[in-house]
Amino acid sequence: MALFAAWLVHDVEEVFTFPATSRLLAARLGSDRVVVSPAQSVLAIALMGVLVGAACVRGARSQGKSRLYRAVLGGLEVHVVTHVATSVSFKSYTAGLITAPLVMLPGARVARAQLRRSGSPLSSSDTVRGGALLFAAALGSHVISHLVLGAGYPRVRNPHTLHSYLRRMPNLR
């Protein structure tokens, strides 16, 4: 359950910071289709929590032998790398950067060590499957949150930069 606790702490940071990061991404891509509202962020992360929680329960019941648990554990380690790489790419803070290496990675390493001690170490195929699973689940959770809650923010026609987006707002002229 240490893995779920680490995920929970990490995702509390993401709940509060992902909407702002989605606006940075929208500015970089020139499309507001990726903008996520705070409510959408909460729903998407809660949906991921169902997956991570279920995997952790299955892992506890199977002494770490559950394929789902092993995939989620490997995927969460990959998830840490994506946070650091995204922030390096953006050359700034992005959602989850603080707790990914400081909380999520140590939590995943503890879980990995438990598997190793039990004679069932995590394999590279567990990690590859986990990365693919969590990517698909994250994408799916955001699609569901968009379908349930609607568009994140009002559409802006062809915002090329965050500056052009802000310039179009009437109160900032």
ZANU-850506 format. One line per 2 residues: number of its first residue (from 1); their letters; for each residue y, x, z of N, C-alpha, C. Coordinates in Angstrom, 2 decimals, padded with zeros to 5 digits, m for minus. Layout:
N
NUM> a> Y,X,Z,Y,X,Z,Y,X,Z ~ ...
//
This chain:
173
1> ma> m001.21,000.81,000.00,000.00,000.00,000.00,001.27,000.85,000.00 ~ 001.11,002.15,000.19,002.27,003.04,000.11,002.87,002.99,m001.30
3> lf> 002.01,002.84,m002.30,002.50,002.78,m003.67,003.38,001.55,m003.88 ~ 002.94,000.41,m003.36,003.75,m000.80,m003.52,005.07,m000.67,m002.76
5> aa> 005.04,m000.09,m001.57,006.28,000.09,m000.78,007.25,001.00,m001.55 ~ 006.75,002.07,m002.15,007.61,002.96,m002.93,008.19,002.22,m004.13
7> wl> 007.34,001.44,m004.81,007.82,000.67,m005.95,008.92,m000.30,m005.50 ~ 008.71,m000.97,m004.37,009.67,m001.96,m003.88,011.03,m001.32,m003.60
9> vh> 011.04,m000.21,m002.91,012.30,000.48,m002.63,012.98,000.88,m003.94 ~ 012.20,001.44,m004.84,012.75,001.86,m006.13,013.34,000.68,m006.90
11> dv> 012.64,m000.43,m006.90,013.11,m001.56,m007.70,014.25,m002.33,m007.06 ~ 014.46,m002.17,m005.77,015.67,m002.73,m005.16,016.89,m002.04,m005.78
13> ee> 016.80,m000.72,m005.95,017.89,000.00,m006.62,018.08,m000.54,m008.04 ~ 016.98,m000.76,m008.76,017.08,m001.25,m010.13,017.69,m002.66,m010.20
15> vf> 017.36,m003.51,m009.25,017.93,m004.87,m009.25,019.45,m004.81,m009.29 ~ 020.01,m003.93,m008.49,021.46,m003.87,m008.39,022.13,m003.07,m009.51
17> tf> 021.39,m002.19,m010.16,022.03,m001.30,m011.12,021.64,m001.51,m012.57 ~ 020.58,m002.25,m012.82,020.13,m002.42,m014.19,021.12,m003.17,m015.08
19> pa> 021.80,m004.23,m014.59,022.77,m004.89,m015.47,023.85,m003.93,m016.01 ~ 024.35,m003.05,m015.17,025.37,m002.10,m015.64,024.78,m001.12,m016.64
21> ts> 023.56,m000.66,m016.39,022.91,000.24,m017.34,022.65,m000.46,m018.66 ~ 022.31,m001.74,m018.62,022.07,m002.47,m019.87,023.36,m002.57,m020.69
23> rl> 024.50,m002.65,m020.03,025.77,m002.68,m020.76,026.06,m001.33,m021.40 ~ 025.72,m000.24,m020.70,025.87,001.09,m021.31,024.97,001.23,m022.54
25> la> 023.74,000.75,m022.43,022.82,000.80,m023.55,023.33,m000.05,m024.72 ~ 023.86,m001.21,m024.41,024.41,m002.09,m025.45,025.55,m001.39,m026.19
27> ar> 026.41,m000.72,m025.45,027.52,000.00,m026.08,027.00,001.12,m026.97 ~ 025.98,001.81,m026.51,025.42,002.92,m027.30,024.74,002.40,m028.57
29> lg> 024.04,001.25,m028.45,023.33,000.70,m029.60,024.22,m000.11,m030.52 ~ 025.38,m000.51,m030.02,026.26,m001.36,m030.81,025.76,m002.79,m030.90
31> sd> 025.00,m003.21,m029.91,024.47,m004.58,m029.90,024.36,m005.06,m028.46 ~ 024.88,m006.25,m028.23,024.83,m006.78,m026.87,023.52,m007.52,m026.58
33> rv> 022.58,m007.49,m027.48,021.31,m008.20,m027.28,020.50,m007.63,m026.13 ~ 020.80,m006.42,m025.70,020.05,m005.80,m024.60,020.74,m005.97,m023.25
35> vv> 021.89,m006.64,m023.22,022.60,m006.83,m021.96,021.82,m007.81,m021.08 ~ 021.67,m007.43,m019.82,020.90,m008.20,m018.85,021.82,m008.64,m017.72
37> sp> 021.76,m009.91,m017.38,022.56,m010.41,m016.26,021.87,m010.05,m014.95 ~ 022.59,m010.13,m013.83,021.94,m009.88,m012.54,020.74,m010.80,m012.30
39> aq> 020.85,m012.06,m012.67,019.74,m012.99,m012.47,018.54,m012.60,m013.32 ~ 018.78,m012.21,m014.56,017.69,m011.76,m015.42,017.03,m010.51,m014.86
41> sv> 017.82,m009.62,m014.32,017.29,m008.41,m013.72,016.36,m008.75,m012.56 ~ 016.79,m009.65,m011.70,015.97,m010.04,m010.55,014.66,m010.66,m011.02
43> la> 014.72,m011.58,m011.99,013.51,m012.23,m012.47,012.56,m011.24,m013.13 ~ 013.08,m010.38,m013.99,012.23,m009.41,m014.68,011.55,m008.47,m013.68
45> ia> 012.28,m008.02,m012.69,011.72,m007.11,m011.70,010.72,m007.85,m010.81 ~ 010.98,m009.10,m010.50,010.02,m009.89,m009.72,008.71,m010.06,m010.50
47> lm> 008.81,m010.28,m011.80,007.61,m010.40,m012.62,006.82,m009.09,m012.62 ~ 007.51,m007.97,m012.70,006.84,m006.68,m012.61,006.21,m006.50,m011.23
49> gv> 006.87,m007.02,m010.22,006.34,m006.94,m008.86,005.01,m007.65,m008.72 ~ 004.85,m008.76,m009.44,003.56,m009.47,m009.42,002.46,m008.54,m009.95
51> lv> 002.75,m007.87,m011.06,001.77,m006.94,m011.64,001.47,m005.79,m010.69 ~ 002.51,m005.14,m010.18,002.31,m003.98,m009.31,001.62,m004.41,m008.01
53> ga> 002.03,m005.54,m007.45,001.40,m006.03,m006.23,m000.07,m006.36,m006.43 ~ m000.38,m007.05,m007.52,m001.78,m007.39,m007.82,m002.61,m006.13,m008.02
55> ac> m002.05,m005.15,m008.70,m002.76,m003.89,m008.93,m003.04,m003.18,m007.61 ~ m002.05,m003.17,m006.72,m002.23,m002.50,m005.42,m003.28,m003.21,m004.58
57> vr> m003.30,m004.53,m004.61,m004.33,m005.28,m003.88,m005.71,m004.95,m004.44 ~ m005.82,m004.95,m005.76,m007.11,m004.62,m006.39,m007.52,m003.18,m006.08
59> ga> m006.54,m002.29,m006.03,m006.84,m000.90,m005.69,m007.36,m000.76,m004.27 ~ m006.76,m001.50,m003.34,m007.21,m001.45,m001.95,m008.61,m002.03,m001.81
61> rs> m008.88,m003.11,m002.49,m010.20,m003.76,m002.40,m011.31,m002.94,m003.05 ~ m010.95,m002.15,m004.06,m011.97,m001.38,m004.79,m011.98,000.10,m004.39
63> qg> m011.29,000.46,m003.33,m011.14,001.86,m002.91,m010.61,002.73,m004.05 ~ m009.68,002.17,m004.82,m009.01,002.93,m005.88,m009.77,002.97,m007.20
65> ks> m010.83,002.23,m007.32,m011.62,002.27,m008.55,m011.19,001.23,m009.59 ~ m010.32,000.30,m009.23,m009.84,m000.72,m010.15,m009.11,m000.06,m011.32
67> rl> m009.50,m000.43,m012.53,m008.82,000.12,m013.71,m007.36,m000.29,m013.74 ~ m007.06,m001.51,m013.30,m005.68,m001.97,m013.27,m004.86,m001.11,m012.31
69> yr> m005.38,m000.88,m011.11,m004.67,m000.05,m010.13,m004.43,001.35,m010.68 ~ m005.45,001.94,m011.25,m005.34,003.30,m011.76,m004.32,003.38,m012.90
71> av> m004.32,002.36,m013.75,m003.36,002.33,m014.85,m001.94,002.17,m014.32 ~ m001.74,001.28,m013.36,m000.40,001.08,m012.81,000.08,002.34,m012.09
73> lg> m000.79,002.98,m011.35,m000.42,004.24,m010.68,000.02,005.28,m011.72 ~ m000.79,005.49,m012.74,m000.42,006.45,m013.78,000.86,006.05,m014.50
75> gl> 001.01,004.75,m014.75,002.21,004.25,m015.41,003.46,004.44,m014.59 ~ 003.34,004.30,m013.27,004.51,004.49,m012.41,004.95,005.95,m012.38
77> ev> 004.01,006.87,m012.51,004.39,008.28,m012.61,005.15,008.53,m013.92 ~ 004.69,007.94,m015.00,005.39,008.05,m016.28,006.78,007.41,m016.17
79> hv> 006.85,006.31,m015.45,008.10,005.58,m015.25,009.18,006.49,m014.64 ~ 008.78,007.36,m013.74,009.73,008.29,m013.12,010.34,009.19,m014.20
81> vt> 009.51,009.69,m015.08,009.99,010.57,m016.16,010.98,009.83,m017.06 ~ 010.71,008.54,m017.33,011.62,007.80,m018.20,012.99,007.63,m017.56
83> hv> 013.04,007.48,m016.24,014.33,007.37,m015.56,015.14,008.65,m015.70 ~ 014.50,009.76,m015.46,015.20,011.04,m015.55,015.63,011.31,m016.99
85> at> 014.74,011.06,m017.95,015.06,011.29,m019.36,016.21,010.39,m019.83 ~ 016.22,009.15,m019.38,017.30,008.24,m019.76,018.64,008.73,m019.23
87> sv> 018.67,009.16,m018.00,019.93,009.65,m017.44,020.39,010.93,m018.12 ~ 019.45,011.79,m018.47,019.82,013.01,m019.20,020.38,012.62,m020.56
89> sf> 019.74,011.68,m021.23,020.20,011.23,m022.55,021.59,010.62,m022.47 ~ 021.84,009.81,m021.45,023.14,009.17,m021.29,024.18,010.10,m020.67
91> ks> 023.72,011.20,m020.12,024.58,012.15,m019.43,025.33,011.47,m018.29 ~ 024.63,010.52,m017.62,025.22,009.84,m016.47,024.11,009.15,m015.68
93> yt> 024.50,008.58,m014.57,023.56,007.81,m013.77,023.11,006.59,m014.57 ~ 021.83,006.29,m014.51,021.30,005.03,m015.04,020.41,004.42,m013.96
95> ag> 020.13,003.15,m014.11,019.40,002.38,m013.10,018.12,003.09,m012.66 ~ 017.95,003.21,m011.36,016.72,003.74,m010.79,016.64,005.25,m010.67
97> li> 017.67,005.96,m011.10,017.60,007.42,m011.11,017.45,008.02,m009.71 ~ 018.08,007.45,m008.72,018.04,008.04,m007.38,016.66,007.90,m006.75
99> ta> 016.12,006.70,m006.76,014.85,006.47,m006.07,013.62,006.82,m006.89 ~ 013.75,006.99,m008.19,012.58,007.35,m009.00,011.99,008.69,m008.53
101> pl> 012.77,009.77,m008.52,012.17,011.04,m008.08,012.05,011.18,m006.56 ~ 012.93,010.48,m005.81,012.93,010.66,m004.35,012.00,009.72,m003.61
103> vm> 011.65,008.58,m004.19,010.80,007.61,m003.51,009.55,007.28,m004.35 ~ 009.76,006.90,m005.61,008.64,006.47,m006.44,007.65,007.60,m006.70
105> lp> 008.15,008.76,m007.08,007.26,009.88,m007.38,006.45,010.30,m006.15 ~ 007.07,010.50,m004.98,006.25,010.84,m003.81,005.23,009.75,m003.46
107> ga> 005.61,008.48,m003.61,004.66,007.39,m003.35,003.48,007.44,m004.30 ~ 003.74,007.72,m005.56,002.67,007.83,m006.55,001.81,009.06,m006.28
109> rv> 002.43,010.14,m005.87,001.67,011.37,m005.58,000.75,011.18,m004.37 ~ 001.21,010.44,m003.37,000.36,010.13,m002.21,m000.85,009.32,m002.67
111> ar> m000.62,008.32,m003.49,m001.72,007.49,m004.00,m002.68,008.33,m004.85 ~ m002.13,009.21,m005.67,m002.97,010.09,m006.51,m003.82,011.00,m005.62
113> aq> m003.23,011.55,m004.56,m003.97,012.43,m003.65,m005.09,011.66,m002.94 ~ m004.83,010.41,m002.58,m005.87,009.59,m001.96,m007.06,009.42,m002.90
115> lr> m006.78,009.19,m004.18,m007.86,009.06,m005.16,m008.65,010.37,m005.28 ~ m007.93,011.47,m005.31,m008.58,012.77,m005.43,m009.49,013.03,m004.22
117> rs> m008.98,012.73,m003.02,m009.77,012.93,m001.80,m011.01,012.03,m001.77 ~ m010.92,010.87,m002.38,m012.06,009.95,m002.38,m013.08,010.29,m003.46
119> gs> m012.80,011.34,m004.24,m013.74,011.76,m005.27,m013.57,011.04,m006.60 ~ m012.46,010.33,m006.75,m012.21,009.57,m007.98,m010.81,009.86,m008.51
121> pl> m010.56,011.12,m008.92,m009.20,011.49,m009.32,m008.71,010.70,m010.54 ~ m007.40,010.53,m010.59,m006.76,009.86,m011.72,m006.95,010.71,m012.96
123> ss> m007.28,010.09,m014.08,m007.48,010.84,m015.32,m006.25,010.70,m016.22 ~ m006.20,011.55,m017.22,m005.08,011.46,m018.17,m005.15,010.15,m018.95
125> sd> m006.35,009.63,m019.19,m006.44,008.34,m019.90,m005.92,007.20,m019.02 ~ m006.08,007.30,m017.69,m005.48,006.31,m016.80,m003.96,006.32,m016.97
127> tv> m003.39,007.50,m017.06,m001.94,007.64,m017.20,m001.46,007.11,m018.54 ~ m002.18,007.42,m019.60,m001.79,006.93,m020.94,m001.87,005.40,m020.98
129> rg> m002.98,004.84,m020.49,m003.11,003.38,m020.45,m002.02,002.76,m019.59 ~ m001.72,003.41,m018.47,m000.69,002.90,m017.57,000.69,002.91,m018.18
131> ga> 001.01,003.99,m018.88,002.31,004.05,m019.55,002.46,002.92,m020.55 ~ 001.41,002.70,m021.34,001.45,001.61,m022.34,001.51,000.25,m021.65
133> ll> 000.73,000.07,m020.59,000.72,m001.20,m019.87,002.08,m001.51,m019.28 ~ 002.67,m000.54,m018.59,003.96,m000.81,m017.94,005.08,m000.99,m018.94
135> fa> 005.04,m000.28,m020.06,006.04,m000.48,m021.10,005.96,m001.91,m021.63 ~ 004.73,m002.34,m021.97,004.54,m003.70,m022.49,004.91,m004.75,m021.44
137> aa> 004.55,m004.51,m020.20,004.86,m005.47,m019.13,006.36,m005.56,m018.89 ~ 007.05,m004.42,m018.91,008.50,m004.43,m018.71,009.19,m005.18,m019.85
139> lg> 008.77,m004.90,m021.06,009.34,m005.59,m022.22,009.07,m007.09,m022.10 ~ 007.84,m007.45,m021.79,007.48,m008.86,m021.63,008.25,m009.54,m020.52
141> sh> 008.44,m008.85,m019.40,009.17,m009.47,m018.29,010.63,m009.72,m018.67 ~ 011.22,m008.82,m019.45,012.60,m009.03,m019.88,012.70,m010.15,m020.92
143> vi> 011.71,m010.25,m021.80,011.70,m011.36,m022.76,011.58,m012.69,m022.01 ~ 010.67,m012.75,m021.06,010.50,m013.99,m020.27,011.78,m014.33,m019.53
145> sh> 012.41,m013.34,m018.90,013.65,m013.62,m018.16,014.75,m014.11,m019.10 ~ 014.78,m013.58,m020.31,015.77,m014.03,m021.30,015.47,m015.47,m021.73
147> lv> 014.19,m015.77,m021.96,013.82,m017.12,m022.37,014.09,m018.15,m021.27 ~ 013.82,m017.77,m020.04,014.01,m018.69,m018.91,015.48,m018.86,m018.56
149> lg> 016.23,m017.77,m018.57,017.61,m017.81,m018.08,018.67,m017.78,m019.18 ~ 018.27,m017.58,m020.42,019.24,m017.54,m021.51,019.85,m016.17,m021.66
151> ag> 020.87,m016.11,m022.50,021.54,m014.84,m022.80,022.15,m014.26,m021.54 ~ 022.14,m012.92,m021.44,022.66,m012.24,m020.26,024.15,m012.44,m020.07
153> yp> 024.91,m012.23,m021.09,026.35,m012.37,m021.07,026.78,m012.95,m022.41 ~ 027.97,m013.50,m022.51,028.41,m014.03,m023.80,028.34,m012.95,m024.88
155> rv> 028.00,m013.37,m026.07,027.88,m012.45,m027.19,029.24,m011.85,m027.55 ~ 029.21,m010.59,m027.92,030.40,m009.89,m028.40,030.04,m009.42,m029.80
157> rn> 030.88,m009.68,m030.76,030.56,m009.30,m032.14,030.69,m007.81,m032.34 ~ 029.61,m007.20,m032.71,029.53,m005.79,m033.07,030.30,m004.84,m032.15
159> ph> 029.98,m004.82,m030.86,030.66,m003.84,m030.01,030.15,m002.44,m030.33 ~ 031.03,m001.56,m030.76,030.60,m000.21,m031.13,030.57,000.71,m029.92
161> tl> 031.42,000.42,m028.96,031.45,001.22,m027.74,031.78,000.32,m026.58 ~ 031.55,000.82,m025.40,031.93,000.06,m024.21,033.44,m000.16,m024.21
163> hs> 034.19,000.83,m024.69,035.64,000.71,m024.76,036.06,m000.45,m025.66 ~ 035.43,m000.58,m026.83,035.79,m001.69,m027.73,035.41,m003.03,m027.12
165> yl> 034.33,m003.06,m026.37,033.93,m004.29,m025.67,035.00,m004.68,m024.66 ~ 035.42,m003.72,m023.86,036.42,m003.99,m022.83,037.78,m004.35,m023.45
167> rr> 038.11,m003.70,m024.57,039.39,m003.96,m025.24,039.48,m005.40,m025.72 ~ 038.36,m006.02,m026.06,038.35,m007.39,m026.56,038.50,m008.42,m025.44
169> mp> 038.36,m007.98,m024.21,038.49,m008.91,m023.09,039.98,m009.21,m022.90 ~ 040.38,m010.48,m022.86,041.79,m010.86,m022.87,042.61,m010.30,m021.71
171> nl> 042.05,m010.17,m020.53,042.83,m009.72,m019.37,043.07,m008.21,m019.33 ~ 042.50,m007.49,m020.25,042.63,m006.02,m020.21,043.59,m005.47,m021.25
173> r> 044.27,m006.32,m021.96,045.18,m005.83,m023.01,046.51,m005.41,m022.46
//
